[in-house]
Amino acid sequence: MSAPPVQRPSGPDLRDIHLPPDPSWWPPASGWWMLAALLLVIVLVGAWYWRRYRRVLRQRRLVLLELDQLASRYALDGDHAALASAMHQLLRRVARRHEVLATHQRGDAWRQTLARVPVDGMTLDRLLALDRQIYRPPTPFDHEAAVVAVRQWLRLALKPATWKRIAKERAHD
């Protein structure tokens, strides 16, 4: 028996399908360029905030260290007037960072500047007592309470967000 003749379909001979070569990894598509630019911006902004945060922490540490040095110096010499004057100057220097006229304020204006930092009334009274202590004849005062009050005020005052929030709230009142 012989095999029947194979009939060939009419038309051209077809070959296997060839896929195009894989796309090159360089240059990347525009979406990848935008993603890279976005990541770069995020890294730069993050580095800027980190440096700013570190600088603020460093300044806060230096101011509080200065207060500790004033208290240590007082423990050695016992000079009430020098301690009150130095702490008062420290308060004025820190307040000047946020209120330009803080170094020239007296009385109620100085009280309002100190009150912009959210501290209790007793702390505020102790801070104002420093101003009076400077101009009185040498009299003993509660230096430990004054140092605690100054430290509490400085910790809050050295956080710029505290000042801004209070200033904005008062501006709306």
C-alpha positions in Angstrom: 0.0 0.0 0.0 1.2 3.2 -0.9 0.7 6.4 1.1 -1.7 8.9 -0.3 0.1 11.9 -1.7 0.3 14.8 0.9 -1.4 17.8 -0.3 0.4 21.0 0.4 -1.7 24.0 1.3 -1.5 26.7 -1.2 0.3 29.9 -0.1 3.8 30.9 1.1 5.9 28.9 3.5 5.6 30.3 7.0 8.5 30.5 9.4 8.5 30.6 13.2 7.7 34.0 14.8 10.7 36.0 15.8 10.3 38.3 18.8 12.0 41.7 18.7 15.1 42.2 20.9 14.5 43.2 24.5 14.5 47.0 25.0 17.7 48.5 26.3 17.9 49.6 29.9 19.5 52.9 28.9 18.1 55.5 28.5 15.3 54.9 31.0 11.8 55.9 30.2 10.6 59.4 31.2 8.7 57.9 34.2 11.9 56.6 35.7 13.5 60.1 35.3 10.6 61.7 37.1 10.8 59.1 39.9 14.6 59.7 40.2 14.1 63.5 40.3 11.4 63.1 43.0 13.6 60.9 45.1 16.4 63.4 44.8 14.2 66.2 46.0 12.9 64.1 48.9 16.5 63.3 49.9 17.6 66.9 49.7 14.6 68.2 51.7 15.1 65.5 54.2 18.8 66.4 54.6 17.9 70.1 55.0 15.3 69.3 57.7 17.8 66.9 59.5 20.5 69.6 59.6 18.0 72.2 60.8 16.8 69.8 63.5 20.4 69.1 64.6 21.2 72.8 64.7 18.2 73.5 66.9 19.1 70.7 69.2 22.6 72.0 69.5 21.4 75.5 70.3 19.0 74.2 72.9 21.8 72.2 74.5 24.1 75.2 74.6 21.6 77.5 76.2 20.6 74.9 78.8 24.3 74.3 79.4 24.9 78.0 80.0 22.1 78.0 82.5 23.7 75.0 84.3 27.0 77.0 84.3 25.3 80.0 85.9 23.8 77.8 88.6 27.2 76.2 89.2 28.9 79.6 89.5 26.3 80.7 91.9 26.9 77.6 94.0 30.6 78.7 94.3 30.2 82.4 94.9 26.7 82.9 96.2 26.2 86.2 94.4 22.4 86.6 94.1 22.6 89.7 92.0 25.0 88.2 89.5 22.8 85.0 89.1 19.6 87.1 88.7 21.3 89.4 86.2 22.8 86.5 84.1 19.6 84.5 84.0 17.7 87.7 83.0 20.1 88.3 80.2 19.8 84.7 79.0 16.0 85.1 78.9 16.3 88.3 76.9 18.7 86.7 74.4 16.4 83.8 73.8 13.3 86.0 73.6 15.1 88.2 71.1 15.2 85.3 68.6 11.5 85.6 68.3 10.7 89.1 69.4 13.1 91.7 68.1 12.2 94.3 70.7 12.6 91.9 73.6 15.9 93.5 74.8 14.2 96.9 75.2 10.9 95.8 76.8 10.0 96.7 80.3 7.0 96.0 82.5 3.8 94.8 80.8 5.5 94.5 77.4 8.2 92.2 78.8 5.5 90.2 80.7 3.6 89.7 77.4 6.7 88.5 75.7 7.4 86.0 78.4 3.8 84.9 78.4 3.9 84.0 74.7 5.5 80.8 75.9 2.9 78.6 77.5 4.1 78.4 81.2 2.0 78.6 84.3 1.5 81.8 86.3 3.9 80.9 89.1 6.7 80.3 86.6 5.9 83.6 84.9 6.0 85.5 88.3 9.4 84.0 89.1 10.7 85.1 85.8 9.4 88.6 86.3 10.9 88.6 89.8 14.4 88.3 88.2 13.8 91.7 86.6 13.0 93.2 90.0 15.8 91.4 91.7 18.4 93.0 89.5 17.5 96.6 90.6 17.0 95.9 94.3 19.7 96.0 97.0 21.2 92.6 97.4 18.5 90.4 99.0 18.3 86.6 99.1 15.8 85.0 96.8 14.8 81.4 96.0 17.5 80.8 93.4 16.6 77.1 93.0 13.0 78.0 92.0 14.3 80.7 89.7 16.6 78.3 87.9 13.8 75.8 87.5 11.5 78.5 86.2 14.1 79.7 83.7 14.9 76.2 82.6 11.2 75.4 82.0 10.7 78.7 80.1 13.8 78.1 78.0 12.9 74.5 77.1 9.6 75.7 75.7 10.9 79.0 74.2 13.6 77.1 72.2 11.0 75.3 70.3 10.0 77.8 67.5 6.7 76.0 66.8 5.6 77.0 70.4 6.1 80.7 69.7 4.5 80.6 66.3 1.4 78.7 67.5 0.9 81.1 70.4 1.5 84.2 68.2 -1.1 83.0 65.6 -3.7 82.2 68.3 -3.3 85.7 69.7 -3.4 87.3 66.3 -6.8 85.7 65.8 -8.2 86.8 69.2 
